[in-house]
Amino acid sequence: MARGQLRADIDPESVVDQLWGACYHRLLIADLPLTEDFARTLVDNLVRGLR
């Protein structure tokens, strides 16, 4: 935010909740593994939305 790379109206706590919630959901659903590719996709999608 300080460098202007993220929107100023972002709530950092909700961002963490969104990332963790998606990962936790994968841990609870046995047929949907929590993989490095999934985590990378989550972060990529989230960062695009935060700009």
Secondary structure, 3 states (H helix, E strand, C coil): CCCCCCCCCCCHHHHHHHHHHHHHHHHHCCCCCCCHHHHHHHHHHHHHHHC
